Each structure stands twice: as structure tokens, then as C-alpha cells.
Amino acid sequence: MVTRADYNFIVKYGEVSPDGVAVYDLNSRNFVYVNRFLRQILGLGERQKLDQGESLLKLVHPEDLAFAEDRYRELLSIGCIAPAEFRIVHADTGERHLSAEVLWLEESYTFAIFVKDITVLRTHEDYVEKISAQKDTLLDMILHNLSGPLFLSRDVMKLMTADSREDPNLTRLATMMTETTAHCIEIIQ
């Protein structure tokens, strides 16, 4: 079991932290402490019991299960897990993105687990990626649609410049249009 000092510190931290905090005892294979924020993150009611680690693994998104199991093996070998991100799926809360850090309290053969719900952050990042991709697609389309007419305009200006030797005003305007068109083509390229 976790020492009284360790347990008291983790409980005190769990009561003031907006993140999920839990203590898992490897001997009994049960959670000996779960704060209310972790219950909210996991979509558990106040009376629902989170007994065994296997019940927690049932919430992990199937695509992330192998990753979560790898992190567990890493935890057993080095005693901690740097922030690891994965998804959970719950009937009530839907899909959530979590970041978890785990520290092995060797003397008591327990793990202290610290969980952040990063769903809003991941949703925002996905939105920014989607908008950026749409912007890139729009710019590619605009550049493609502008390049054709600009190349045609450049070729027409060359012909006009060659035919306008008698009228200096027409030559000046044709040269100005040629230079402007060339500048626009450079921007596109």
C-alpha cells in the first residue's frame, strides 16, 4: 500500500488540481484513490467504482490500445511514463483525448496517475489543420486559374509591343502591361 505521507500528498494534490489524479495499487490490482475530476473525465458517476486497471483499459480507443499497452510495459521497466496521449471512448462522454503521466511509487508498489483532458486542444488543432488545408487548396486553385490568363496576357502584350512601333503611347502602355503581367507571373511562380 502507498505510504501515508505519499497518499496524503497525492490526495491533497488531487483535491485542488483540475486534472484527474489516481493511485493504483499493484498488489491488490485496485485503485485506492480516484479524484472527482478523473471520474468526470472518464464519465464515471460518484458511486461507480473504478476497481481494476483492466476496467480502465476497456475505455481506451481500440486504435490506441497497443500504444497504451506499450506505455504500461515502459512504466514497468523504467518506473514512469512521460506524458502519453491517447483516446478513450465512453458511452456518455464520447471520444476524449487524454494526456497521462504515471509515476511508480516503488516502496509502496503503487502508481500515481495524473490525467489531463486535452480534447479541446486536439479539436482546436484538428480545426486549424483543416482550415489550413482548405486555404492551401484554395490558393492552389487560384494560382492555377490565374496563371493561364496571365501567360496568355504576356504573349498578347509581346505581340502588341511588336505591332505598336508607330504609336509611342501604345508602346508605353503595352510595355507597362507586359511588366505588370510579368510581375504577377513571378508572384504566382
C-alpha positions in Angstrom: 0.0 0.0 0.0 1.1 3.6 -0.5 2.8 5.2 2.5 0.6 7.6 4.5 2.8 10.6 3.5 2.7 9.8 -0.2 -1.0 9.1 -0.1 -1.8 12.3 1.8 0.2 14.4 -0.7 -1.4 12.8 -3.7 -4.9 13.2 -2.2 -4.3 16.8 -1.3 -3.0 17.5 -4.8 -6.0 15.6 -6.3 -8.5 17.7 -4.4 -7.1 21.0 -5.7 -5.9 20.0 -9.2 -8.3 20.5 -12.2 -6.8 17.3 -13.6 -7.5 13.7 -12.9 -5.5 12.1 -10.2 -5.5 8.4 -9.1 -3.4 5.9 -7.1 -3.3 2.3 -8.3 -2.1 -0.4 -6.0 -0.4 -3.2 -7.9 -0.7 -5.7 -5.0 -4.5 -5.5 -4.9 -4.8 -4.5 -8.5 -7.3 -1.8 -7.5 -7.5 1.9 -7.5 -7.1 3.1 -3.9 -7.8 6.8 -4.8 -9.6 8.5 -7.7 -10.4 12.2 -7.6 -13.7 13.6 -8.8 -12.0 15.2 -11.9 -10.8 11.8 -13.1 -14.3 10.5 -12.6 -15.6 13.4 -14.7 -13.0 12.8 -17.4 -13.8 9.1 -17.6 -17.6 9.7 -17.4 -18.0 7.8 -14.2 -20.7 8.6 -11.6 -19.9 9.3 -8.0 -21.0 5.8 -7.0 -19.4 3.9 -9.9 -16.4 2.1 -8.8 -13.1 2.0 -10.8 -11.7 -1.1 -9.3 -9.2 -2.7 -11.6 -6.8 -1.4 -14.3 -8.5 -3.7 -16.8 -11.7 -1.7 -16.4 -9.8 1.4 -17.4 -8.3 -0.4 -20.5 -11.8 -1.1 -21.7 -12.2 2.7 -22.2 -9.1 3.1 -24.3 -9.9 3.6 -28.0 -9.3 0.4 -29.9 -6.8 2.1 -32.2 -4.8 3.4 -29.2 -4.9 0.2 -27.2 -1.5 -1.2 -28.4 0.1 2.2 -27.7 -1.4 2.2 -24.1 -0.1 -1.3 -23.5 3.4 -0.3 -24.7 3.4 2.6 -22.3 2.4 0.2 -19.5 5.4 -2.0 -20.3 7.6 1.1 -20.3 6.2 2.1 -16.9 7.1 -1.3 -15.5 10.6 -1.1 -16.9 11.6 2.5 -16.0 9.2 3.4 -13.3 7.4 6.4 -15.0 5.7 7.4 -18.2 6.4 10.8 -19.7 3.1 12.5 -20.9 1.5 10.0 -23.2 -1.6 10.9 -25.3 -4.3 8.5 -26.2 -8.1 8.5 -26.7 -10.8 6.9 -24.7 -14.4 6.1 -25.7 -17.2 6.2 -23.3 -20.9 5.8 -23.9 -21.8 9.0 -22.1 -18.9 11.3 -22.8 -18.0 10.1 -26.3 -14.4 10.2 -27.6 -12.0 12.1 -25.4 -8.3 12.9 -25.9 -6.2 12.4 -22.7 -2.6 13.0 -21.7 -1.4 10.9 -18.8 1.7 10.8 -16.7 2.4 8.0 -14.4 4.9 7.7 -11.6 5.8 4.5 -9.8 6.0 4.8 -6.1 8.3 1.8 -5.7 8.3 1.5 -1.9 4.6 1.1 -1.8 4.2 -0.8 -5.1 1.7 1.7 -6.4 1.4 4.1 -9.3 0.4 7.7 -9.1 -1.6 8.7 -12.2 -2.1 12.2 -13.4 -4.5 12.7 -16.3 -5.4 15.8 -18.4 -8.3 16.1 -20.7 -6.9 17.6 -23.9 -9.9 17.1 -26.1 -10.5 20.8 -26.6 -6.8 21.3 -27.6 -6.9 18.4 -30.0 -10.2 19.6 -31.5 -8.7 23.1 -32.0 -5.6 21.7 -33.6 -7.7 19.5 -35.9 -9.8 22.6 -36.9 -6.6 24.6 -37.6 -5.2 21.8 -39.8 -8.5 21.5 -41.7 -8.7 25.3 -42.3 -5.0 25.4 -43.3 -5.6 22.6 -45.8 -8.7 24.4 -47.2 -6.6 27.6 -47.5 -3.8 25.7 -49.3 -6.4 24.1 -51.7 -8.0 27.5 -52.4 -4.6 29.2 -53.1 -3.6 26.4 -55.4 -6.8 26.7 -57.3 -6.5 30.5 -57.5 -2.9 30.2 -58.7 -3.8 27.6 -61.3 -6.7 29.7 -62.6 -4.7 32.9 -62.7 -1.6 31.5 -64.3 -3.2 30.6 -67.6 -4.7 34.0 -68.3 -1.5 35.8 -67.2 0.6 33.7 -69.6 -1.8 34.5 -72.4 -1.8 38.2 -71.4 2.0 38.1 -71.5 2.1 36.6 -75.0 -0.5 39.1 -76.3 1.5 42.0 -74.8 4.6 40.8 -76.7 2.6 40.8 -80.0 1.1 44.3 -79.2 4.6 45.7 -78.4 5.9 44.4 -81.7 3.0 45.9 -83.7 2.9 49.3 -81.9 6.1 50.9 -83.1 4.3 53.8 -84.7 2.4 55.0 -81.6 4.6 55.8 -78.6 1.6 55.9 -76.2 0.5 52.4 -77.2 4.1 51.2 -76.9 4.4 52.7 -73.4 1.0 51.1 -72.3 1.9 47.8 -73.8 5.3 47.8 -72.0 3.7 48.7 -68.7 1.1 45.9 -69.1 3.9 43.5 -70.0 5.9 44.4 -66.9 2.9 44.1 -64.7 1.9 40.8 -66.1 5.5 39.5 -65.7 5.5 40.7 -62.1 2.2 38.8 -61.5 3.6 35.7 -63.1 6.7 35.9 -60.8 4.4 36.1 -57.7 2.4 33.1 -58.8 5.6 31.1 -59.5 
